[in-house]
């Protein structure tokens, strides 16, 4: 099974509600792009159309490796941009800049390729039950690029008070998979780490110079140096670790509420997660009614079963609420944010099975559906092909990839083989 072999295999259309107001101060534009991120598209728009970046508002980020359509507003300006992989056209006016609160989610058209006939049949058979009972609203690999690129979780190092390690992860950890010049720069910074004058000469430009200027003046103030890492990068890494803990807390809680025979395994860059093949109606209602927020030290943690699961995850990671106070870094501060545990696709069309033109002898399947904002279409596809939770050895299941205490250079490590954390079910009677 393969996704995104070509950009046209993954199409995303933003579902946005905005109020048309003739003569409004904000011009609504449709942005269509291919093989570029939303920030990259906005930078080109600002440059080529001479638009102040602060005058542009949008609802959310869209996948780089896809063909996507979304909306934005520009204050008192209408532009028309037509490039091979980027088009921006005015479609109306309104009285307020677009915000994420106006987004209903996204509509997807996804082509799954390189399927054997039994896999295509499995997909077609499994879709009705997924539509009926939904799937866990986990964050998928797109949120965990830091694992793919070997950085691990800098936010974890921050919370552990290891600010030097966090700074290394943020600016001097070369990716094992990237091939850009940035890899060579990071390897060189590693070799000269501690010689701040040499690092200052090596890493030029506004992204690095303030960091090493600070370390030249304050050689051991790594916490202060992190403040000079670009805000966007700090926020991305803070969200990544917050999302990891949310995923793991939900998976832990589900172990106490999903019958053993119904358990499925979803694999991600940051570890395996539990899903269900079928969820009894009463348990579905409990899960839908439950508050399962992203963790914030000032929040109440949500409903009791989820709060218990998150507490256990925090313990496994060696974290306490006090760590968030003692080791606070601007731009890497967590706030409690609501997130539903269960999501169901809407506007689902019949699956189209056809010969795969890019993989002779195999088939392709085309899926069309809509998801609410923040839900991952790739997670829906993983759920359709998910194996039984028990389709691996007992030793692997016992390992279960629990996080180790303290900072780490890579993804979460598991405990000693044979150890097992307690389940935290979402109902009192358990599975």
C-alpha positions in Angstrom: 0.0 0.0 0.0 1.4 3.4 -1.0 0.2 6.9 -0.5 1.2 10.1 -2.3 3.2 8.6 -5.2 2.3 11.7 -7.1 0.9 15.0 -5.7 -2.5 14.4 -7.5 -3.0 11.3 -5.4 -3.7 13.4 -2.3 -6.2 16.3 -2.8 -7.4 18.5 0.0 -10.2 21.1 -0.1 -10.8 23.3 2.8 -14.4 23.6 4.0 -14.7 27.2 5.2 -17.7 29.2 6.2 -17.4 32.9 5.5 -20.0 35.6 5.3 -20.1 37.5 1.9 -20.3 41.2 2.5 -20.1 43.4 -0.7 -17.7 46.3 -0.1 -16.1 44.6 3.0 -12.6 45.5 3.9 -11.2 42.0 3.6 -10.9 40.4 0.1 -11.4 36.6 0.2 -9.1 34.6 -2.1 -8.9 31.0 -3.1 -5.4 29.6 -2.9 -4.6 26.5 -4.9 -1.1 25.0 -4.5 0.9 21.9 -5.3 4.2 20.6 -3.8 4.6 23.5 -1.4 3.6 24.3 2.1 1.2 27.0 3.1 3.9 29.2 4.6 6.0 28.8 1.4 2.9 29.8 -0.7 2.2 32.8 1.4 5.8 34.0 1.2 5.6 33.8 -2.7 2.3 35.6 -2.6 3.7 38.4 -0.4 6.8 38.8 -2.6 5.3 38.5 -6.1 2.2 40.6 -5.3 3.9 43.1 -3.0 1.5 42.3 -0.2 2.4 43.0 3.5 2.5 39.5 5.1 0.7 40.8 8.2 -2.3 41.7 6.0 -2.8 38.0 5.1 -5.0 35.8 7.2 -5.8 32.1 6.8 -7.5 29.3 8.7 -4.9 26.5 8.7 -1.9 24.8 7.2 -2.2 22.4 4.3 0.0 19.4 3.3 3.1 20.1 1.2 3.0 16.8 -0.7 -0.5 17.3 -2.1 -2.8 19.3 -4.3 -4.6 21.6 -1.9 -7.2 24.4 -1.9 -7.8 26.8 0.9 -9.0 30.3 1.6 -7.3 33.5 2.8 -8.1 37.1 3.2 -6.1 40.1 2.3 -6.9 43.5 3.9 -8.1 46.0 1.2 -6.3 44.2 -1.6 -7.4 41.9 -4.4 -4.6 40.0 -6.2 -4.4 37.5 -9.1 -1.4 35.2 -9.1 -1.0 32.4 -11.6 2.2 30.2 -11.4 2.7 26.6 -12.4 2.1 25.3 -8.9 0.4 28.2 -7.2 -2.8 30.1 -8.0 -4.5 32.8 -6.0 -7.7 34.4 -7.1 -10.2 36.8 -5.4 -13.6 35.3 -4.8 -15.5 37.8 -2.7 -15.3 40.3 0.2 -16.1 40.0 3.9 -16.0 42.2 7.0 -13.5 40.1 9.1 -10.2 38.4 8.5 -10.5 34.6 8.1 -9.7 32.6 11.3 -9.5 28.9 12.1 -12.9 29.1 13.9 -14.6 29.4 10.5 -13.2 26.1 9.3 -15.5 23.0 9.3 -12.7 20.7 8.2 -11.5 19.4 4.9 -12.7 17.3 2.0 -10.3 14.7 0.7 -9.8 12.7 -2.5 -7.1 10.1 -1.9 -5.6 7.5 -4.2 -4.2 4.4 -2.5 -1.8 2.6 -4.8 0.2 -0.6 -5.2 -2.6 -2.7 -3.7 -3.0 -6.5 -4.1 -6.5 -7.5 -4.9 -7.1 -8.9 -1.3 -6.0 -5.5 0.1 -8.4 -3.7 -2.1 -11.2 -6.0 -1.0 -10.2 -5.5 2.6 -10.5 -1.7 2.1 -13.9 -1.9 0.5 -15.2 -4.3 3.2 -13.8 -2.2 6.1 -15.0 1.2 5.1 -18.7 0.8 6.2 -17.7 -0.2 9.8 -15.3 2.7 10.0 -18.0 5.1 8.9 -20.3 3.7 11.5 -18.0 3.5 14.5 -15.3 6.1 13.6 -11.7 5.9 14.6 -9.4 7.4 17.2 -8.5 11.0 16.5 -4.8 10.5 16.8 -2.1 12.9 15.4 -0.3 11.2 12.6 3.3 11.3 11.3 3.0 14.8 9.9 3.2 16.1 13.4 6.3 14.1 14.3 8.8 15.1 11.6 11.3 15.6 14.4 11.4 11.9 14.8 11.9 11.2 11.1 14.8 13.7 11.1 16.5 12.4 14.1 15.9 15.3 16.5 13.7 13.4 18.9 11.6 15.7 21.1 13.4 18.9 22.1 10.5 19.9 24.2 11.1 16.8 26.3 14.6 18.0 27.0 13.4 21.5 27.9 11.0 20.0 30.5 13.8 17.9 31.9 15.9 21.0 32.3 18.5 19.9 29.8 18.6 23.1 27.9 21.9 22.4 26.2 20.6 19.2 24.7 17.4 20.9 23.7 19.4 23.6 21.8 21.4 20.9 20.1 18.3 19.1 19.0 16.8 22.3 17.6 19.8 23.6 15.6 22.6 21.0 15.4 21.0 17.6 15.0 21.6 16.5 11.3 18.8 14.6 9.7 19.6 11.0 8.6 17.1 11.2 5.7 17.4 14.8 4.4 19.9 15.6 1.6 19.9 19.4 1.9 22.9 21.6 2.7 21.4 22.1 6.1 22.6 18.6 7.1 26.2 19.6 6.4 25.8 22.7 8.4 24.4 20.9 11.4 27.2 18.3 11.3 29.7 21.1 11.3 28.0 22.7 14.3 28.2 19.4 16.2 31.9 19.2 15.6 32.5 22.7 16.9 29.9 22.7 19.6 31.2 24.7 22.6 33.4 26.9 20.4 30.8 29.7 20.0 33.1 31.9 18.0 33.6 29.2 15.4 29.9 28.4 15.4 29.2 32.1 14.8 31.5 32.1 11.8 30.0 28.8 10.4 26.3 29.6 10.8 25.5 32.9 9.3 22.2 34.6 8.8 19.3 35.8 11.1 18.3 32.3 12.1 21.6 31.5 13.8 23.6 34.7 14.5 21.5 35.9 17.5 21.8 32.4 19.1 25.6 32.4 18.9 25.9 36.1 19.8 24.1 35.3 23.0 26.3 32.3 23.7 29.5 34.3 23.1 28.3 36.7 25.8 26.8 34.0 28.0 28.6 30.7 27.2 26.5 28.4 29.4 23.1 30.1 29.2 21.5 27.6 26.9 18.0 28.4 28.2 18.5 32.0 27.2 19.9 30.9 23.8 16.7 28.9 23.0 14.8 32.2 23.2 16.6 33.2 20.0 15.5 30.1 18.0 12.8 31.2 15.6 9.4 31.3 17.3 7.8 29.1 14.6 10.4 26.3 15.2 9.9 26.5 19.0 6.1 26.3 18.7 6.3 23.3 16.2 8.5 21.3 18.6 6.4 22.2 21.6 3.2 21.0 19.8 5.0 17.8 18.7 5.7 16.5 22.2 2.3 17.7 23.5 0.7 15.7 20.6 2.8 12.6 21.4 1.6 12.5 25.0 -2.0 13.0 23.9 -1.8 10.1 21.5 -0.2 7.8 24.1 -2.7 8.8 26.8 -5.7 8.1 24.5 -4.2 4.7 23.4 -3.6 3.8 27.1 -7.1 4.7 28.0 -8.6 2.7 25.1 -6.9 -0.5 26.4 -9.4 -0.4 29.2 -12.4 0.2 27.0 -11.9 -1.8 23.8 -12.6 -5.5 23.8 -9.5 -7.6 23.1 -11.0 -9.2 20.0 -11.7 -5.8 18.6 -8.3 -4.2 19.1 -6.3 -3.0 16.1 -2.8 -1.6 15.8 -1.9 1.7 14.1 1.8 2.3 13.5 3.3 5.7 13.6 6.8 7.2 13.6 6.4 7.7 17.4 5.1 4.3 18.3 2.1 2.0 18.0 -1.4 3.1 19.0 -4.5 1.1 19.7 -7.7 1.4 17.6 -10.9 -0.6 17.4 -12.5 -2.6 14.7 -15.9 -2.3 16.3 -17.0 -0.2 19.3 -20.2 -1.0 21.2 -22.8 1.8 21.0 -22.7 2.5 24.8 -18.9 2.8 24.8 -19.0 4.9 21.7 -21.3 7.3 23.4 -19.1 7.5 26.5 -16.1 8.2 24.3 -17.9 10.9 22.4 -19.1 12.6 25.6 -15.7 12.5 27.2 -13.4 15.6 27.5 -9.9 14.6 26.2 -7.9 17.8 26.0 -4.3 18.3 25.0 -2.4 18.6 28.3 -1.7 22.1 29.8 -0.3 22.5 33.3 -3.1 25.0 34.2 -6.0 22.8 32.9 -8.1 20.3 34.8 -7.1 17.4 32.5 -10.5 16.6 31.2 -12.7 13.6 32.2 -11.4 11.4 34.9 -10.5 8.3 32.8 -8.5 10.4 30.4 -6.9 12.4 33.2 -5.8 9.2 34.8 -4.2 8.0 31.6 -2.4 11.3 31.0 -1.1 11.2 34.6 0.4 7.8 33.9 2.0 9.0 30.7 3.5 11.9 32.5 4.9 9.6 35.2 6.4 7.4 32.6 8.1 10.4 31.0 9.4 11.5 34.3 7.4 14.8 34.2 5.5 16.7 36.8 3.5 19.9 36.6 6.3 21.7 38.4 8.6 21.0 35.4 6.4 23.3 33.3 7.0 26.2 35.8 10.7 25.7 36.6 11.7 25.1 33.0 9.5 27.4 31.1 10.8 28.8 27.8 8.8 31.4 25.8 7.2 29.9 22.8 7.3 26.4 24.3 4.4 26.8 26.7 1.5 24.4 26.7 -2.1 25.4 27.1 -5.0 23.0 27.5 -6.8 22.7 24.2 -9.9 20.6 23.5 -9.6 17.6 21.1 -12.2 14.9 20.4 -11.1 11.3 21.0 -13.3 9.9 18.3 -13.9 11.1 14.8 -16.2 10.0 12.0 -15.8 10.7 8.3 -18.7 12.4 6.5 -19.8 12.7 2.8 -18.2 9.3 2.1 -18.4 8.2 -1.5 -18.2 4.6 -2.7 -14.6 3.3 -3.1 -13.4 3.1 -6.7 -11.1 0.2 -7.5 -9.2 0.3 -10.7 -5.9 -1.0 -12.3 -2.9 0.9 -11.0 -1.4 2.8 -13.9 1.9 3.4 -12.0 2.3 -0.1 -10.6 1.5 -2.8 -13.3 -0.3 -5.8 -12.0 -1.6 -4.0 -8.9 -4.8 -2.0 -8.2 -5.5 1.4 -6.9 -8.4 2.6 -4.7 -9.9 6.1 -4.7 -11.4 7.4 -1.4 -13.6 10.5 -1.0 -14.6 11.8 2.4 -14.6 14.8 4.7 -13.1 15.1 8.2 -13.4 17.8 10.9 -10.6 20.3 11.4 -7.5 18.8 13.0 -8.3 15.2 12.0 -5.8 13.3 9.8 -6.9 11.6 6.6 -3.7 9.5 6.7 -4.9 8.0 10.0 -8.2 7.0 8.4 -6.3 5.1 5.7 -4.1 3.4 8.4 -7.2 2.4 10.2 -8.6 0.7 7.1 -5.5 -1.4 6.7 -4.8 -1.9 10.4 -3.9 -5.4 11.6 -4.9 -7.0 14.9 -3.2 -5.5 17.9 -1.9 -9.0 18.6 -0.3 -9.6 15.2 3.2 -9.4 16.7 5.1 -11.4 19.3 4.3 -11.3 23.1 7.7 -9.8 23.8 7.0 -6.9 21.3 3.6 -6.3 22.9 5.1 -6.3 26.4 7.7 -3.8 25.2 4.9 -1.5 23.9 7.4 1.3 23.4 6.8 3.1 26.7 8.8 6.4 27.0 12.0 6.4 29.0 12.6 9.0 31.7 14.7 12.1 31.0 15.8 13.5 27.6 16.6 11.3 24.7 18.3 11.7 21.3 15.7 9.8 19.4 12.1 8.5 19.5 10.6 7.2 22.7 12.4 4.1 24.1 10.6 1.2 25.8 11.0 -0.1 29.3 12.8 -3.3 30.2 11.3 -6.2 28.4 8.6 -7.8 30.5 7.5 -4.6 32.3 4.0 -3.3 31.6 2.2 -0.1 32.5 -1.3 -0.4 34.0 -4.3 0.3 31.8 -6.6 3.3 32.4 -9.9 2.3 31.0 -12.7 4.8 29.9 -15.3 2.9 31.9 -15.1 1.3 35.3 -15.8 -2.3 34.3 -12.8 -2.3 31.9 -12.6 -4.4 28.7 
